[in-house]
Amino acid sequence: MSRNLGKKAGQLALCIATVFAIAGCNGEEKKGEATSTGQPTPTEQTDTGKFEPKKDLELSYWYSHGSDIPAKPDPKENIPGDWLEKTSRVKIKEGFGNGGLDPNVKLGTMITGNMVPSFAISSNQTGFDKAIEGKLLWELTPEMMKKYAPNVWNSYPEFVWDSVKKDGKIYGIPYELLSSAYGEVTTKSADWKNFYSVSPQSVTWNSLSTAQGFIIRDDILKTLFPSALGYDEAVKLVQEKNASIAEKFILPIDTTEKFVKLFTDIKNLNLKENNKPVYAFGYPKGDNWTALTALGSEMMGYKSYNYMSMYNSTSKKLEFGLQTPIVKEAAKIQNQLIRDAVIDPESVVHTAEIFKEKVLNGQYAITSILSTGSVGLSNLVAINTELEKAGKKFKYVPLFTSVPNKPEYPAQYTVPVSGGTNSYVWLFKTIKEEDLPQVLNWLNILFSKEWEEIKYWGPQEAGLYETTADGKRKFKDPLLQKGAVEYDKSIDPKELKGFATTGHRPNRLVDEIRPYPTEWNYDFMNGTDFKKNLNYSFFTFPSTSPYSQNLKKMPEFSTWKTDFKSVADITTLMNARGVWEDSFKIALVAKSEGEFETKWQNALQTLNNSANINKILEEQMKIFAPMLQAVESRK
């Protein structure tokens, strides 16, 4: 940041107080203030309880994320946008971004330039405290929200509102719920949750992302498990069922011993590929994440935990994974597999390029999408496409096992404790108090089921769509059908009359303000086509799956998460991460069991020399305990 910008940011609080003290005295309308047109009749609530605006209102907004507003084309005709303006009698006259400035600096320049807009939309809370400090924002009471914006108020669990509170008072509107919190929404169906969110599951190291799980060569799989699905068989099954087949890839491996036996059985096949040895597994370049979080957790039964801070549900304490017996045992087993050349010994130190070469040469019977993603092979289909180009006769398929989690580390997934949305709306006091109900009503419409349908399909009276014999919906206009519903990118989005599409969003960012995705989405209404998305079909578990049941909800406990940013020693620990990670990697390649024990103890000493681990865990626990209580108290 330049000296001038730094000076301006440093004086921001003073600017806010000074400018608004003056503005409050003279009562003049600011340049960014919401303006009304037509008769200035007060807005009001009707006898039926439905709000009816009595005048036209123009608003401006600040998009405070990034450097500026992304370019978005204006459609030649905007059917949903026109309906929204007509119904709410609110028109967006202009929007602007940060102009390359830091958001705090931009806020300061708007104040000193007398250009504060009507509201701000943001994907972060930068400037939030400063705006409250300067008395820039309207307080929004629960009573006000329930009266003028009940759709907004009722869209979220109570804890979501914590993100826009200061000293117990509400100063903003949260929107776009995080997908990890979709399970907390009580007003949506199981179909909605299955479609929009990944159901947590207990068969991979990452309970919320099976797509980062392990995969295995199908020819080797069928040699060891003849009834298992090969890739071509799996594709055929998806074409027949048009449904998820993830459960079909779960092997009868339910103990650590059986998991290790799979690896040694592959070694005993004595396979070669292009006259090079085929190993059961190989590590990518990097830290110990693949070894001790992914592979170790699936092998030992601490899936959904990692080797830094982890919560022990038996002792009810936070532990540091590398200091626990279970993570050490995972490392010890892998050390033996490396010494026996079951796991590629060279892979502990080789480059990303060599790792990718060995994967595509078929030298690793088992690998993971987590690992291949680091070298540009981001999903199963991408890997198999490359193998086909190389003339390989085998493909990879998902590898799921069911080694149960230990009682002290039950399968879990994290949920937000407070907050839980991607974005926020802040209402500035440039909106006149008498106009605040109309602005809240506008937001209420944006959160309504009626608007969600119109945003995708237009008003019913416009007659733009029809219902087909199979119960699905389509546009009568072939151009709209192809461009909006079928995502034909050759069609100019300006011709799509303002309808929301993937990659062709509406012309204004404010049109994207919503609580969460809708049932009126084109794909949701017409059903998921599993046949067109093999990655989804192979890896996604529906919420009704037995492997998606009985997972425990927990708040974040991982060391590096922002929940623990106040723990100063964590910064020291993470700054030294490269040093202590390498010391554990050295233990992993020890030449004997005795050497492993010595080097593991040395690594623990290096870890504790890097930072006071016990102190970190104590400070984390002070933060974690009330978060856990909050999550466990939810219905």
N, C-alpha and C positions, 0 to 999 in steps of 0.2 A: 504494500500500500504506500502511496506517495506521502510526503510530509504534509502536503495541503489536505489530502483526504483524511489522514490520521488526525490532524488538528480539527477538522470539521466534525469527525466522528466523536472526538473527545469532548467537543462543546455541545454535543447533541442535546443532552438533558437540559442544559441551560437555555438552548434555543427553544425547546418545546415549551418550557415554563414561561419564558419571556413573550414569545409570539402569541400564545393563547391567553395570557393575561391581558395583553393589548386587545386581542380580538374579542375577548369577553366584555371589555369595557365599551368599545365603540359600537358593537352590535352589527358591524358591516357584514354583508354577504361575501363569502370568500369565492375566489374564482373557480375552485373545484366543488363548490357547494351544489347539492342536488337542487334542481330548479323545476318549478311546476309551470305547466302551460294551461291555457284555458282558465276556467273559473276556479279560484282558490278555495273551493268548498271543502271543509274538513272531511277526511275519510271517516268511515263509520262502520259499525257492526249492525247488520239488519236484525229484524225480529226473529228470523229463522236461525240466527247464529252464524250465517255465512257472511264473510266480509265482502263488501262491495266498494271498490275504489270510486271516488267521486271526481277525480281529476287526473290529468296526465302528468307523469313525473319522469324527468330525465336524470339518469345517474351516470357517473363516471367511475372507473375502477383502476386500481393499481395491481398489477400482477407482480408480486414481490419475489418470485422464484427465478433463479438464473439471471442472465444478463439482460434479457429483454423478452417481449412477447413473441412466441414462435409465429412464423408467417402462416396464416390460415386463409384460404380463399373464400371470398364471399360468393354464395350461390346467386345465380341470376334471379331466382325466386326462392323465398324461404317460407314454406308453408307452416312448419311448426313454430318458427320464430315469429311469424306474423300473428299466429294464434296466441302465443304467449304475451306479446305486446298488447293485443286487443283485450285479452282477459284480465291481465294485471294492471294495464294502463301505465306500465313502466317500460321505458325505452333506454337502452344503453347508448349513450351518445358518443362515448370514447373510452378507450382503455390504453394504458401505457405500462411499460416495464421499468426495469432498473437503469436502463441506458448504460449498462456496463459498470454501474457503481455497486458497492456493497449495500445491502438493503437498509442498514442503519444510516449510512451516509445519504442514501436516496430519501429516506424519511426526513432527514434534516433539511435537505435542499427543498423538499416540498413545503415544509413548514416556513422556512425563511422566504421562499418564493410565493407564499400564499396560494399554493396549488394542491392542497390536500384534497383527494377525491372523495367520492361518496363512500366507497368501501374498498377493501383490499381482499384479494384471494391469494393464498400461498400454500405451498407444500411444506413449509416449516414455520417456526414461530419466531424467526429473527425479527426483532423490532417490537414484538408483542409487549414486553415489559416496559420498554421506553414509551410506547404509545399510551399505555395505562398511566404511567408516571406523569405524562404530560396532559392527562385528562382528555385525550383525543377520542376515546372510544365510548360508545354508548354501553351502559350496563343493561343486560337483558335478563330480567327477572323471570323465574319459572312461571309466574302468573301471566306475564306478558306473552311468553312463548306459548303457553297453553291456549291463550285467547286468540292470538293472531297467527301463530305458526304451529298448530297442533301436530301437523304431519311431521314437522322437523323434530319436535319434542318427543314424539312417540316412536321415532325411528330407531333410537339407540338405547342400549342398557345405560343405566345411570352413570357407570364409571367412565363412559366415553366423554361426558361433559367435563370431567376433571381437567382435560387438556386445555380448556378455554376459561378456566377459573383463576382468579387471583384473590387471595384472602376470602375465599368462599363465594365470590361474586362471579357471575358469568359475563364475559366480554366478547364472545364470538360464537360462530356457528361451525361445528365440526362437520366435515363431509367426506365422502368416499372412504367407507370403513375398510380397514386392513383385512385382507382375505383370511388371515389367521384368527380373526374375531368373528367370522361368519357363523361359526357354531354357536355364538352367544345370541344371535338374532332369533327371537322366538316366534316371529310372525311369518317365517318363510317355510316352505315345504321341504321334505327330504330331497325331492327332485331338484329344487333350486340349489340346495347345499351341495348335492352331488355334482351338479353342473359347474358351479362357480368356484367351489373350494376343493382342495385336495383333502380327502378324508384322512385323518391321522391313522397310521397303521403300525403294527408291531413286528413287521418282518424285515425291515431294513434299518440300517444305522441311523438314518434321518427319518424320523416318524412323519414328517410333513413333506418329504420329497423322495418317493420311490424312484423317481427319474434319475437320482444320483446313485442308485444302488448298483449291485454287482451284476455282471453278465458272464456267460460261459459259452464256449464254442459248442455248437449243437451236435457236431459229430462226436466229440468226446463225451458230451452229456449222454447221448443215446448209447454209447458203448457201456457206460457205467449204469445207466438207468434206461433200459430199452423202451419203457412205456412213456418216457418223457416226450414232450413236444419239441420237434425240430422247428426251425424257422419257417420253412414252407408250410408245414402242417399248421403252425400257429396262424399264419396269414390266411390260410384256407378256412380255419375255424372262425376267424373274425369276419370273413366275408359271409359266412353262413349265419352267424349269430348277430352281427352288427352290435356287439356289446363288449364290455371289458372281459378279458380272459386272464387277468393278472393272477387269480388264484390257481390257475392251471400250471403255473411255473414254480409253485412251492414244492420243494423236494422233501422227502421223508428224512430230514436231518434235524433232530430235535435235542441233541446234546453236543457239548463241546467235543467229545470224543468222535462222534460221527462227522462233525465239521472238519476236524483235523484229518480223519480218514479219507474224506473226499480229496483232500490235497495230496495225501500220500498215494492214494490209488491212481491219481493222474500221473504222478512221478513214476509209478511202477509200470505204466504203459510203455515207457521208454520211446516216446514219440519224437520224431524229428520233422522239421518243416524247412524245406530247402537246405537239407543236410545240417540244420542247426537245431539244438535241443529245444524241446517244448517244456516249459516250466508250468507248474500249477498257477503261479502268480508272479507278478513283478511290480515294484513300486515306481511311481512317477518321481520326477525331481521335486524336491521341496522339503517341508518339515515332516513331522511324525503323524500328521493328521490321517493319512490313509492307513498307516500301520496301527495306530493306537486309538483312533476314534472310529473309523469305518470298519476295518477288518477286525480289530480287537474286540469291538463291542458286539459284533454279530457272532463272533466265535465264542465269547465268554458269557454274554447275557447282560450287557449294560447298554444296549441299543438306546439311542436318543440322548446319550450323555457323551461328554468329551473328556479329555485328559487334563483339563484345567479344573475350575471349580465345578463341583457336582453335588447335588443334594442327596444325602443318605436318608431314606424314609424310615429306616429302622432306628438309627441313632438320633434322627431329627437334627442333623448338623450338616453344614457345608464341609466338604472335603476337597482336597486338591488331588485330582485323579492320579497324577504321576506318583503320589505318595501312598496310594491305596494298593492293597494286595492284588485286587482283580486286574488292574491295569498292568501291574508288574508281571502277573502270570500271563497275560496276553503277549507281552513283550518276550517273555521267556520262551513261550511256545514258538513264536515266530523266529526267535534266535535259533532254536533247534531246527526249524524248517529251512532256514537259510544255510545253516551248517550242513544239512543233508541235501542241499541243492534242490529242494522241493520248491522253495521260493528262489528266484534268480538272485544269487549273491551280488552280481554286478549292479543290480537295479538300485541298490541303496545309494550309490554314488554316481550313476550315469546321467547323461544329459536328457533334456526333454526330447531332443531329436531322436536319440537312440531308443527311448521309451516308445515313441510313436512308431518307429520303424519295426520294433519287435511286436507291437500290437497288430499292425497291419500285415506282418509276416506270419501271424498266428502262433507266435512263440509263447504267448501267455494264454493258457487255457481259460483262466479267469482274470478279469479285470473289472474296472468299475467306470461308470459314466463320470463320476467325480474326477477320476484320474484322466480319462481320455479327453474330458472337457478342457483340461489345462493345455492340451496340444491341438486344439481346434476340432476335435471330434466330439461334438456336443450332445449327440443322442445316438440311440441304437441304429436308427435307419441310416444316419450319416456314416456310421462305421461300416455297416453291411454294404452300403453303396460302394465304398472304397474297396472293400474286399472283393466285390463282384468285378469291379474294374480291373483288379489285379489278377483275376482269373482263379480266385480261391473257390474251392468246392464247399466250404463250410460258411456258416454265418453264426453270429452271436444271438443268444436269447437271454431274457432275464433269469437271474439266479436268486430265488428267495428261499430262505430256510426258516425254521421255527424253533430255534434254540430259545427257550423262555428267558425273560429277564429275571435276574435275581430279585428276591423280595425287597432287598434294600434299595434296588434301583428299578422300580416298576416302570414299564413303558409309559412315556409321558410325552406331552407336547405343550409348548409354551403359549400362553394367551396374554393379552395386554391386561395390566392391572388398572391402569388409568389411561385415558386417551384411547388410542387405537384407530385413529383415522389418518389418512394420507394428507388431507388438506383442510384449510380453514377459511372462513369468511369473517373479516373484521368490519364492523359498521362504524364509520367515523362520525363525529358530531357535526360534520358539514351537512349531514342529513338533518333537516329541521325536526324537532321533536314531534310536531304535528304530523309529519310525513313518515315517521318511524313505523306505525302500524301498516301502512301501505307497502313499505319495503319488506317487512316481515311477511306480509301476505304474498308478495312476489316469491320470496324464498319458500313459503309454504306450498305454492303451486309447483315450484321446481322439485319438491319432495313428494308430490302427489302421484298416485297411480294413473290418474287421468293424463297428466303431462307425460309420464313415461310412455304411455301408449301412443300419444300424439307425436312425441319426438321421433318414434320409429315408424309410425304408420299414418299419421295425419288424423284430423278430426273425422269421426264416423260420417258426418254429413257431407264430407268432401268426396266420398265414394271412391277412394283411391285403391282399395284393395278388395280382394274376394277370398272366400274360404273354399279350399279345394275339397274333393271328395274324400280324401284321407284325413281331413280335419286340420290341415295346415293352412297357412295364410300366404298369399302372394300379392304383389302389386299388379294392377291391370296394365300399367304402362311397362312394356318390356325393358325400356331404358332404366327405369327405377329398379325393376326386378334384378336386372343384371348388375347394375352398378352398386346398389345398396345391399341387396340380399345375397347375391352370388359373388360379390367382391371383385367384379371385373375391373381391374385397375386401368384398363385402356379407356375407360369412360371418364371424361372430365368431371371432377367432383362438383364443378359449378353447375352442371346439368342435373344434379340430383335433388334439387328443390329443398335443400336444407336438412335432408334426413341423415341421421347418424350412421356411419359405416366404419368398419375397421380401416384405419389409414386415411379415411376421409371424414374427419370430425366436422361438426358444425362450425359456422364462421366465427363464433365468439366463444371464448373460454368459459364464460359464465353459463353457457348451455350445458356444460359438463358437470355442473354442481348437482350432486345427487347423493342419496344416503349410501347406496350400494348398487350393484348391477340389477337389472330388471327382468321380469318374466317376459317382457315384450321384445326383448332382444331377438333378432332374426334367427340366430342359431338355436337359442333356447326354445323358441316357439316351434321350430321345425325339427327339433331333435338333433342330438349329436350323431354325426355320421362317423362311427368308429372305423368304418372301412377306409376312410380317407386319412385317418390319423393313427397309425400303428403304434407310435410312441405312447399315445394316450391309452390305446386299447390294451397294450401289453403291461403297462406299469400302474394304471390307476385302479385303486380299490374303491368300490362303492361304499357308502356309509353303512349299508346293511351287511357288509362282509363281517364274518366273525373275527377277522384280523383287524377290524376297525372298531372293535368294541372294548370297553373297559380300560381305555388309556386314561391316565391321570392328567388332569389339567394342572399346570404349574406356571408360576411367573418365571421370568428370565433368571437364570442363576449363573450363566457363563461369565467368566472373569472380565472380559473386555466390553461387555454391554454398557450402554450409557447409563443404565440404572445405577451403576456403581462408579460413576465418574468422580464422585466426591472422595473416593478412596485413593489418596495420593500415591500410596505404594504400588498401586496397580500400574501406573505410568512407568515407574521404575522397573517393575517386572517385565512389562511388555517391551520396553526399550532394550532390555537385555535378552530378549527372547531368542535371538539367533545363537547366542552363546550356550544357553542351557538346552535348547532344542538339539544342537549338535552333540552335546554330551550324552544325551539319551540315544541318539543315532549310533554313536560309538558303541554303546552297550548292546545295541541291537545286532551288531556284527561281531560280537565277541567270539573267540575261537573255541571256547569251552564253557561248560556250565559254571565252573569256578570263576573264570574270567568274567562271565556275564554278571555274577553276583558282585564282584569287585567293582566293575565299571558302572553298574546300576547305582551302587552306593556313592560312587564318585559323582555321578550325574545328579543325585539327590542333593549332595553337598553343594554342587555348582548352582542348582536351583535356589537353594536357601541362602547362598551367598549373594544371589542376584537381588533378592528382596525378602522381607520378613513375611513368609507365607502364612504363618499362624495369625499374625496381626491382620493380614489382608482378609483371611477367612472370618475373623472376629468382626471386622468392620463391615464386611459384606453381609454377615448374618444379621446385623442390626437393621440393615436395609431390607434384606430378603424376608425375614420373619413376618413383619406386618403385611408384606405383599402376598405371602403365602396364605396368611389368615384371610386376607381380602378375597382371594380366589376361592378358597375353600368355603367361604361363607355364602357364596353365590348359589342360587337355586339351580 
